[in-house]
C-alpha cells in the first residue's frame, strides 16, 4: 500500500486498504489520508509527485468531481 501511495496510485491503495481491513470506502479513504500524511511527513522525497500535484488527474483538462473530493483535495 505504501508504494501505491508514494507512486500516486490512489485507487489501488484504497482497494488494498478495503481488502485488507474489510472496511467501507469511506473508512478506507480515512485510513489512506492518515497514511498519506505520515508518508509525506516521514519520507517526502520518496513521492513521485509533489504535494501540489498529488490527487490531480494525469490529464490536465480533467478536474476532480465532488464524489472524488476527499481524495483529490487532501492537501487543502
N, C-alpha and C positions, 0 to 999 in steps of 0.2 A: 504494500500500500504506500509506503513512504516514497518508493521510487516513482510510482504513478503520480503522487502529489508533486514531487520535485520536477518531473518531466511534463507537467501541465496536462496530465491525463485525468482530468477531474471525474468524468463519468466512470472510468474504470476504477478509480479509487473508491468512489461511493458504492459501486457494485460490490467490491471486495468487502467493504465495511458492512454492508447489508447482509452479505452471505455469511460472514464471519460471526457477526453479532446477532443475526436473525432479528433485525430491527426494521422499523419503518424508514421510509425515505427521509422523513423529517429528522428522525434521530440520527440517521447516517450523515446527513448534512451537518448536524451539530457536532458530531464526532470529527468529521472532516475539517471543519473550521478550527476546532481546537488543535488538531494535529498540524494543520497548515500553519497556524500561528506559532506553534512550538518549533517547527522546522524553519520557518522564516527567521525566527529569533536565533536558533542554535546553529544553523548552517545555511546562511543566506547565499553563499557562493555556490552551493550545490544546485540551485534552481536553474532551469533552462531559460526562464524569462523573468524579468524584473517584476516587482510588485505592481507597477502601473499597468503592465500588460496581462498580468495573471487574471484569468477568468474571462478574458475577452476572446471572442471567436477568432479563428485563424484567418477568416476573410475580413478585410477592413470594412466592408459595407454592411456586415451583419451586426445588429445590436441585440443585447440581452432582452428577453421578454420578461414580463412581470413574474411568470412562473419560474424563471431561472434566476431571479433577483438574489436569492440567498447565496447562491454560489458565485454569480457574476459580480456582485457588489460587496464581496467580503472585506475589501480594503476600505470601504467608505462607510 
